[in-house]
Amino acid sequence: MKEVNVHELKKMLDGKEDFQLIDVREPRENEYCNIGGELIPMGTVLNRLDMISRDKKVVMYCRSGNRSANVIKALEQRFGFDNLYNLKGGILDWSDEIDPSVPKY
């Protein structure tokens, strides 16, 4: 599985790179803290495939990187996506290494 770390994501955001950022956490988690990703909760991803780009890099994240990794595995295996990247360490690493104002839970 392809991954990016939080420093690579920050560089992509700062450089205004053309990519899609997707948060696969639950709405209550997204309301508590987020880093600007489009919310597509894990349980709804398979019903919302049309919302996931196939023609540019897509970075998916969750709290720690585990749920987003599982979503990516399913999308790659079942639907042939080859442009998906997991945010290694998720929101927790983002808070620790990039922006401590993002609350951890």
N, C-alpha and C positions, 0 to 999 in steps of 0.2 A: 504494500500500500504506500502511495506517495504521501509525504507529510511536509508541512512547513512548520517552523517554530515561530514563536511570538515575535521575535526580532525580524524574521523574514516578512511576516504579515504586516508589521508596523512599517517596514520599508515599502511594501506594496501599497499600503494606504497612503503614506506620505507622498509617494511618487504618482499617486492617482492612476495606478495601473488598472487596466480594464479586466476586472474579474468579478465573480459573484461571491458574496459572503453569506453563508446560511447558518443560522442558529437552530439546532435540532432539539433544544431543550423545551420544556413545557412553558406555556404562557406566563405562569406565576414566577418562574425562574427568570424569564426574560424581563418581566416588569421589575424584579428586584435589582438586576444588573444586566447590562449588555454592552457589547462593543460595536453596535451598529449593524449587525447582520439581519438579514431578512428571516423572520420567524417561520419555520416549517417544522412543527414538532415531529419527533421521531415516529410517533404513531400514525401520522398523516402523510408521511413522505411518499409512500407507494401509491397513494391516491392523488398526489399532486406532482407527478413526474413532469408535467408540462411547465411547471414553475422553475425547473432546474435546467440551466443552460447546458447545451451539449457542444457549443462552439467557442467557449472560452474557459479559462481556469475557474474552478469552483472550489472554494475553501469552506469546509464544514467544521463547526465547532459545537462543543457542549461544555459542561463544567470541567471535566478532566481529560477529555479526549476519547473516552471509551465508547460512549453512545454514538458519537459521530463516526468512529471507526467501524462500528457495527452497521450503521446506515450505509457507509461507503461500500463495505464488503457486499451487502445485499444488492446495491445498485449496480456494482460492477459485475457481479455474478449473474444476476437475473435480467438486467437490462442493458448490459454492454457499455456502461459509462466508462470512459477512459481519461476523463479530465478532472477527476475529483482528488482533492487534497485534504488530509485531516490536519487540524490544528493541534499539534502535539502539546499536551498539557492543558489545553482548553483555557477557560476563563481563569482558572487558578494560576496558571503560569503567566497569563496576561497581567493579572493583579500583582503577582510577585515581581515580575521583571520589567513591565512596561508602565503600568498605571495603577499605583497603589490606592487610588481613589475608587477603583472598581471593587465593591465589597465581595468578600469570599463567603461561601456558605458550605 
